[in-house]
Amino acid sequence: MHRVLPHNRLALALSSALFATMSFGATAAFAQGQPADSQPGTNATPSASGEAPQSTSSATDQTTAPATTDKAKTLKAVVVTGSLIRRVDAETSSPVVTVDRTAISNNGSPVLGNVLQALPSISGAATNPQNNSNGGGVASPLLEGGDGASRISLRGLGVDRTLVLIDGQRMANADVNMIPQNMIDRVDVLAEGASTVYGSDAIGGVVNFILRKDYQGAEASINDGISGHGDGQRHGISLTAGASGDNFNIVGGLNYNKYDAVLATQRKYSAHQLYLSSGVASPAGSSTIPTGKIQTPASIAANAAGTCPTQYITLAGGNGSSVSDYRCDRGAPDAYNYNAYNYIQTQQQRTDAFVLGSYKLADNLTFFTDAFFNHTQSSGQDAPAPTSVGDGWYVLASNPINPFGVTFSANPIPGVANSGYQFNTRLTGLGTRLHTFDTKNVQVNSGLRGAFGQSSWAWDASFDYGYSNRVQRDYNEVNIADFQNAINSGVNIFNQADPTVSAALRNGVDTPEYVYTNTTKQVQFNANGELWDLPAGAIQLAAGALYRQQSMNYTVTPDAVLNLTTGTCEVLQEACGSPGRGSDNVKELYAESLIPLLSQQPWAYSLNVDVGIRASDYSTSGTTTNKKIAVEWKPIADLLVRGTISQVFRAPNLDELHDGVTLVQPTLTDPCAHLSAAELAQHTAACQYVPVNWAGNSPAQVNTYYSGASTVGNTLKPEQGKSIDLGMVYDPSWAEGVSTSVDFWHIYLSDLLTPIAASTVVNACFANNSSPYCSLISRYDTSTLQPGQVKVINTPVVNLGNLSTSGVDFTLNYKLPHFDLGSVDPGNFKAGFSTTYTSTYKNDSAPGQPGAKTIDYAGTYTQQFGNLARWRGTLTLNWERGNWSAQWQSRYINHLTNLNADVVTGANAPMGSVIYHSIQLGYAIPSWHTRLDFGVDNLTNKAPPLVYQNGLNYNVDTATYDTMGRYYWLRATFKL
């Protein structure tokens, strides 16, 4: 007779409903609307630690034995990453890789991003402290560089499809560098879709930081490091203290670490920007140069410098007041080396504080709270300001400083003869442009947990609050009105070498400020326990509900607010932005049930089925329901065969919905050029105002306006798809210390949330006069001097495109048996190998649109998707003997193809394989309660493969490769 536990009638009904709603096929049906989020954290457990068993390896899969009633009475059940169910063992259907405290400390880095971004399952494009570029007026922090952040991209799917958690609760700011290392017990990385457990964003997987509990005592640690080039110094200190008793535990700590900036010129590979042109790599640079790139009539150019290949000239000598002071612009030989001012490591410092604690109020009631604060200050640097008449200033032909007799302006000025000539210059006298970031983060999760009497049922109720505020300031930005006044008053901008010119221009610089704030508030209730016994064990059920509210606010000082009519602002175009503001909320119900079907049977040592469902209601895009089914089968005690099929989704985030308008200037091949009257008549919507046999766009770049969808009145729906994982874990009893796993994974998505490309807008409208994208195009009309020229194209975030990726993960870990060599003790050895092979990464960026096709990016590098090397792997060797320990780790990144690397021919270029080696040696001094650790990263001083310029600042992929070279570090830890 089956036993139904108290309080379980509702749970039983919900479990039955779970089975009734499960439906998986070749094409699963998805409810239209908005995705779901979050998970009951690992605090939702009656165990003392609230944590799953810790791995003894830096990357180890754990396997599950059948959970019997007797076993559950003697071992602590915990919530493991990837599931809502409390489990006796950590081995489940989910392939969780654990990075424990030993692996973190052996890395030596004071920030967690450098540790995690080396995992083989992480690829694509992400940010880290090597990213220097200024995001200008773009609101989203995910698009910024120079803010010192590290963000994770699992499976190459991007940072917004990887969910970052602290004890199962999502962070308001997913910068993993802001999490204090001494707060972390371990990090669980689940690289498969987990939307039914955690909700929106968990498409590539989740990174779950498990906090320390029950720590007693105190310790202090100091660290320092410097590169083999004598630069890039870092240093820091951390303090940790804790106490516990029968009814309480508390842990607190402080952290401080600082990195020095390193200029790109300190490394050979980044000293100049390199362009691959017609198969030849050569130094080049910006055409915006201090001596000016000046367009003049052919007759003037000929008088100034003889016959020029183009009509562009530049200052050769003198003060620029005479045409004879100029010569032909030579292009690449005259280009400006802006790399000389960029950082390959941004300047940054962080201060952290945290407190974690719980107090037992009664036998079945405990109060808990986890809180931390982070303050990060960082800065990136760019070359002195480049500017052109496209920024909104002009030089009249009548101005005494102008020796050419023509007017320099962005476009011909009505009524002004000889106007519309181009003029670019570099304001070197103003100094470099510094963009600083001041970021404050607060995260608090507090609540109650307990049990229902003497039953197996546990519950928790919590309130989670997250707050992030980032202030960006851009120094030495040119104020256009002041710049124009200086020109009108006779400041000779043709001669940037004149100190009096620089002094005059310094009076007209601004420091625009951009403030991005986001807040998360969430309340959640969870219950977890047994339903009834089957012969193979008890059916487990977890269920819960949450309500979460999120808001964002982005402000821009008035001098940097983009004028949508002119495409300019009061400072240079690059710094123009727009404010954005919005909020949303979600209500969710979710449940998961684990059903043990067989136990201790022939060819079924255990067989479990895990099913889950999550229903979500978003204020911005309605409801969605997502389900999963997973199987855990152990044909024998040593072998686990596992598989999971789950529906995944990602709701539009607040930036994608409410980001303000930002100017982008892409290259556009206009299909309306060179058409006859009959041809134009067939494409009236796309080619409005275009003259017959129009020559095409003027030399000025086409303006496009990126924005969130709601900014232009559009709506968005969630991305949706499936995640499939099939694998096995083998722990042979005949080979003690050996464990291995292999997992085949496949993730595919539709309705991708992405800014639409200008070419997609124009081509879609050209092919179909009724296309909804036609409304996004604006051309100059016949009353202007350039009818048909594209004025602006709106390119907001839309749902467009499909993405599919698949591959294999493999791990092998071996703890060698102790060798007895008589009087010589060789110590203990461990080896761990982990690798990921990406088989496919297919993207159809515009399904159904003209010219659209599916491209497989596996094994390639592109700016859009980043580094998708097919093979990535790490090999780690550990040794311990008495007070000594050591580690050798090798990290491998396979060769790949840099798509369209050649700026002239568009040809691809190879990028070679890279192996990084690092070593660590530690020694404990028990009598002093001290441990010393010394390490060397990038032991062989391996330089990164060249990606060439293509919009990058230092010719390399900083999201993947090391930019510093050989690096030495030292740490001393004192137990107090």
Steps between C-alpha positions, in 0.01 A plus 500: 500500500641840400543758768382858431680747720315782680448831321547335161156496337569822310849381412360173369254686281775724367721199429219338302447821309871498418469174311184615324666813366830343388519501120815470295528437128695600196352848532380595846214747534590815690253737655534851368619746759783566736737256672550413860777519751682400815526205732474423867852546623716246673400669824169315461619192682488378858863393495750689706705617207234539237750373242552204276803277562815668381697357211858402564591599146495833326275362227321184604160353424318335789275197470183392681424174681137403555357700788348262752300595805765363736773691324301822514477462876875486548633741236416866453283579199590818312385696198758453225565732208273419208210366704236612750504159672688436822731208429707276723778490241623765261499268197201586279385515141662845471870517398623737769868593504627617838783746556593464867691735727827320434468551126415867554795567731743307277418740218636788702282768344325734746189507277275209408459591134854392412434160658165428338560636151764230450246214526463307170121547488544879492552659158377774272517869584511624858643792694792498741757751631693471172213678319582869477260642240260772604136416437413870464131566542387136493297434811547127543791411729542179299624709208759696693873451527729654756269446796719218638221242476513132404186340361449136404395361161418128523493305171587821315139613533586837653498654844127570491424129451706391801337539840723590796376405848610532860362209702237454230389865494563717194726804522399853413839543332650186344861622533669202670806710592298684761440181703755473783707184463515438873119490506489202261511135598481371143357581157260265319488537122209337318542533124155395384166674473329529839198723451258280694724524806626858477279675246606752239859535375614147599538392136872430480485404866564642844797593715406457865725639774455299820581697815705394800314388812607399852844658466679539832810703572665776303748534220674774308654478156720735301593459135715668242587444138688648207553408137829389352509837324509675836151648470139416575561476873212385717472473874231435753400394847209301640373442854256226602357418843224270618343338801228242561313341784206272564249757376695731270776549248648818357775570248624842392782643298668792329691513172709747309687448174653732245633461145730745322425598140721376215529685170470311172843626393656285775444187287630447148177350367293806602747787454331594170163417358553238228285462193496201269478644149524283187667230703762727659494604866634850554476782754229749418272722701243771499457741211408765758847645555642806682618659173149464359350304214354778289286467188549779248412557135738323261642831385594603853647159579712521186624848590576390855691183438507402139267236366341308790342155453204640693388851582619462860800691631668540839725753673867449415660797676450859603192619686247397236409852397627450144401240241872436449519358856312187387578181309302200379352274763676163455241283673652222712848660541333807654258302719482571873605230748216517752607165648778686676246631752282196563525268800550126469423485871267759645576683821272379776453457874232320700383513858264230630325420826268210581317332786329160494310362794210303644330471837281215620182653641336167584546131428345532154559867428822678398563857392773553238655794322771540237618847405792652319613838371744575221653824381698482175692792352653451157603694194574452133683735272472607136715713274444877480166592347452449127251737346359595163243736360254211541497587872311819416769770466614681186768735367372771266695592190507859631667404829852654512651167615374327184743536206300286257201713404249219559267429791557185700170353622327164536275570200457783247349802675208660309604839367871448579720448195776238507367340818482136611872418489628252758750580775625252762754574774634363829502731804827375650548807714200404714667181620355151521134430563456322830176317577461408865245270661388513860277202578325411825317172551288374789347152525293379799310172531321451831218284630381204699530126446362210691321168495143379536516318831676164486415441131744500212366835382714812521416852395658841461372853446741772391534856384778579256616854424760600246618848408765615256604855416768580242619853430704549183686826439671583172779754538632728225196479275474797264207737539392574143356847570818610677706343224301691238543826694874438511505446123294813439729704724806403296649204684697325229383138520702425184810506725453265796871527586458863609489512885277806490243301303503221758470750783201664336327170431546376858253763611232325295502142627223322688475205734170333411362263759292186447331332797356150473296365793317171523307350790359154566248415773371146543289305746493122479355198678609138452404163644681172448437147624375146442161400362477124546721193482549285194693174512805686369468787749294806580360734236643848560321824423619860505267790430505872543393845395669835457436858409782714366511864399787652303568857398768688312576867456762649272571872507724713279618852572341754259821560304505135385130449417464397136297732276298260286453762227867582445665181627728708720520632855692775676814282508656271240266247341678202658394619846136567413235292675142505613332441835298184552271382774269207561388221729332164489377233736446126485284257695599134490386159618732203463531138602731204457453135587753217526351153456718197580374223268746215561766416754735204553369318193695320228625767259324758711702574809283811497264672259358845576288741302507874572225724360455873542277785394504879539221743418588868473303818451701804392356849504678578173420197284241279662514136606720206413521143625815287474560136586778248534546126533820331615603137546767359731579133435769297669516160329776413748621676811802652322323648198246781476324562168316832497294709265301823517265669255378838609329800350700821540417867460633848558277795571591839352711676760447861597779627278356323196163652579587851617855587391520856370599592144869477410665597173675225300665549161520171306604438141193463278473380139181669389291288256330817372814629325535497119134414430285604208163671542320171436710323760446773758126476443511139617665595832318816602516438875872420520609757240282796587640830357786316324574662158536296183851357458594628846870453570452381857576631844737791544843440657348577841412187693138397529350573841302232680328531836531203733240490778288280717179378341254707704692818415368473143163354602580134431425199720715196562434137584738255666765297327399137522647162422619168636803368683592131467773327699589128483794360689652255742723497806725205576667444838655152466528312826785299350708818450492692825532876461384508136189680380403604150204655325384578149201717405350579160311829495284690255332838552286675243311827512257699289374858516842626603504837673745708299547850357393478137772578245459798266559274199221267616257792532576641155514164318176377657317817401655491152363147451157579641333841494271381781782396733457636854866599483428769237386737773851489648658672197518878461650664188558867411214629282510698176514833681852426621834505320538119520160343429497124550798502731429294813438743786464239772398137545351390827658171611327410828509167679263256328415129503685369198720200429568141602799360681605139554815361661611148591804322631657262749650539849748248638669479841747254649623521860747272670620503857810286484551234770772581748835356399714339770866558414638401834674786672390745229145632510409629152178659625151486351417575137176594321438563133197658338418546133199691367417587140217635287455441128263734318367310201260759357404863559241586235336837464235619258500869577189589302287194413257571222676822398667555160844347474484346846687174550616277782870529586691258723739706714656206688878529478491871415558842647263789424421825676136397529545164673860517616736204530333165422806273486388140452726356771570646842649308788689510828739248652577538870760310704501537881755379755499505882764383744498609861499878509578526129258519208531581132289529187573500128214603271493515122220671309446429130309705240481345155587680177215676325413717201467877519212564261530787250821621661639666188367855475552508122415152372283379788707181514525291815815471709627217725543535875738248650447269797612623841611312812541691825693346788484614862666369815438545871709396801376522857658444841328498840678606819278357777697651785437846354142419388614619158490379143703639209404456135701595195390466139579585141224546242567465126829335586628494140406866438267400217384792286138502381417425134426805290141585416605825330309821540146447377367733770715363782740717692809286518488239223401212729195333649520623858197293606699178443875551503749631754635846422753536782748221427694321775369608839641436849289502816550442871251457784538462876210377715496527877262315731422726793 
